[in-house]
Each structure stands twice: as structure tokens, then as C-alpha cells.
């Protein structure tokens, strides 16, 4: 769907050096959007009457409010497109395509573990809200650079959900010092035993959803495979058209017969089953 979104909120998040922004758009996209989907926003420098940059910027849906016809986009300023987007003011309108892609699917019962690395936290908030509304038990495992980043990127909003939160920082300023995957491994080992031979059934079925750096998602997928826990991954690839025409975001998967296949992250994803993804790009 190609539509216009009215900017109702556009503000900085936390410490200015983190360069994080919160953008709320009012429009029809909220009526059909699902957690894990994204939108493609047109960003242009109108001060010079230019179509540059030509390509839209894909941004995940951080919050979906169908009753208010609003979607919330969280992003980090890290290139020319987002630099231009950051100058947009409330009351202006943006050309938006969406909702795009395939989002997350929720289990019917049990626990949903959300594993985030850095700004990979952004698409998981809408998923957490949906899971809680369905009555699922939600845990968050989140790793980042330091306390300033985690606080700026929305930790207070997550704490307001009242769910268990397991934090990791590289410098140890908040939560455990180290990688978020270390916390996930410890928790899985506590529940299931250290190895496949030691595993016993949990009283609750666990499903994992993860988003963040590729190496982190690969590690989470491998952990989940070892403990026979299903995992969904939200891939982040550079997109050109965001509608499957340019083939700029093709990823390699492996099907049930072991055959390598290629799919488009923008159209067939961005969410895939972790065991489907071929993480080694040489394959």
C-alpha cells in the first residue's frame, strides 16, 4: 500500500550522542500491520527540490496502534537518508509504503523469549505487546554497548511492560558484562541441562524471536538448535525497492530436502525460521 503518513510525534530518544529518534505516523497502515513487518519511507531534501536520495528507507514497525491509526518507527541517524528524515517536523506528511514483508508468528501458548542486539530491539516491542495481549509469558534478553545506549533505546518502556528483563553490556555498566548470548545459554542450560543427553522437558514450551547483528542471530540460532527450541530471526539486509523487484536483498536458505534456495528478505521475510538460514555467505 502506498499512502501518506501524518507526522504526529518526532523526537529524540535519550542521550543525543546515541542519535536515536522516535517517529509516530498517523495513517491507514496501522489497521493491517503485524509485528515484524516494516515500511519504506520516502526521504527527500525538499529544500533543494531534489529526488535524491531516490530510494526509500526501510524502517521496522516498533509499535502498532490500530485504534489510533498510528505506527511508531524508531531509528538511528547513520546516513544521508536518515539525516534528512531527522529534519521532518510534526504536521508534515511522508510518503510511506507498507506494511511490507512477512512478520513474526506467535505460539499459541507458553513462553516467548525475545533476544535483541543493539537497535535490533526496535521491531521486538510490537511483538512483545501482541504476545502479552495473547496471554503469553514474555522474557527479554537484550545486549548493547553500555547503559547510555540501553536507556536511550527504550529500556524504560520495556520495564513498564512488567516482564523479566535480562540485560548485557559490553562495558558492564548495566546488567551482565559480556554478550547477550551468554545469558541465553545460561538460562537454557538451567532449564534443559547442559547437553542434549541431559535435556528434560520444561513445564512451558519456549519459542525464541531474535533481531540484531548477523553474528548474534547466528549464535542464537545455534543455541536454540542445540536445545531443540524453535527460533525466528528477523534479517536486516540492504534493500533497494523493498517490494521484491530489484533482487538487492536476496538471502540463501536451505529447504527440508537440503537444497539451497534464494529468497527476498523484503518480500519473503524479513522474518524466517532460524534453521532455514544459511549464515555462511560462501554457501
PyMOL commands that set and color helices and strands:
alter all, ss='L'
color gray80, all
select helices_A, chain A and resi 16-18+28-31+46-48+66-68+80-85+118-121+124-133+147-152+155-160+180-192+196-198+214-226+265-268+274-276
alter helices_A, ss='H'
color red, helices_A
select strands_A, chain A and resi 2-13+20-26+38-41+57-60+63-65+70-76+93-100+111-117+137-144+164-169+176-177+206-211+230-234+250-254+260-264+271-273
alter strands_A, ss='S'
color yellow, strands_A
deselect
rebuild
show_as cartoon
